Amino acid sequence: MPYDRRSELPDSVKDNLPDHAQDIYKEAFNSAWDQYDHDEARSHRVAWGAVKEKYHKNKEGDWVQGKSDDA
């Protein structure tokens, strides 16, 4: 179930991540989907991990680009 466009992403992704982060999620999920033999749960974990490489939640709970203040 790879994603062709952002509009197909789960609501938890669409409703929380900025557009660029959604693109990262989509591409990482699709790659993991192929790499890990269509393991959906693992693909979602890989996708969130890829997002967290470039984005973090700020104190207000919004996803923003850059390193965490804690890092």
Wavefront OBJ file of the C-alpha trace (Angstrom):
o trace
v 0.000 0.000 0.000
v 2.571 2.586 -1.011
v 1.413 6.186 -1.140
v 1.309 8.036 -4.462
v 0.406 11.446 -3.049
v 0.248 13.296 0.239
v -3.543 13.191 0.287
v -3.356 9.396 0.735
v -1.253 9.563 3.904
v -2.808 8.641 7.260
v -4.627 11.473 9.029
v -2.068 11.330 11.849
v 0.536 12.404 9.302
v -1.540 14.837 7.227
v -3.011 16.592 10.255
v 0.289 17.107 12.060
v 3.238 17.399 9.697
v 4.195 20.284 7.395
v 4.139 19.537 3.649
v 7.883 18.889 3.365
v 7.789 16.479 6.309
v 4.849 14.686 4.689
v 6.964 14.255 1.557
v 9.781 12.777 3.655
v 7.310 10.430 5.343
v 5.803 9.293 2.038
v 9.144 8.598 0.380
v 10.559 6.797 3.421
v 7.425 4.686 3.828
v 7.423 3.675 0.170
v 11.093 2.754 0.265
v 10.684 0.720 3.459
v 7.576 -0.951 2.024
v 9.712 -2.378 -0.774
v 12.781 -3.039 1.355
v 10.984 -4.872 4.167
v 8.672 -7.036 2.090
v 5.483 -4.997 2.580
v 5.692 -4.893 6.388
v 3.289 -2.016 7.050
v 4.070 -1.470 10.738
v 7.804 -1.425 10.104
v 7.361 0.917 7.144
v 5.474 3.401 9.325
v 8.215 3.235 11.976
v 10.887 3.860 9.346
v 8.901 6.774 7.937
v 8.503 8.442 11.352
v 12.210 7.907 11.973
v 13.034 9.661 8.708
v 10.834 12.616 9.644
v 12.506 12.876 13.037
v 15.900 13.207 11.321
v 14.824 16.619 9.972
v 11.908 17.708 12.198
v 11.043 17.843 15.865
v 8.102 18.901 17.988
v 8.519 22.332 19.550
v 7.244 23.331 23.003
v 3.834 24.132 21.511
v 3.582 20.625 20.078
v 4.031 21.673 16.447
v 6.388 19.842 14.103
v 9.138 22.231 12.976
v 12.245 21.768 10.900
v 15.613 21.584 12.611
v 17.227 20.087 15.651
v 15.365 19.759 18.908
v 16.147 22.291 21.626
v 17.150 19.293 23.729
v 19.753 18.108 21.227
l 1 2 3 4 5 6 7 8 9 10 11 12 13 14 15 16 17 18 19 20 21 22 23 24 25 26 27 28 29 30 31 32 33 34 35 36 37 38 39 40 41 42 43 44 45 46 47 48 49 50 51 52 53 54 55 56 57 58 59 60 61 62 63 64 65 66 67 68 69 70 71
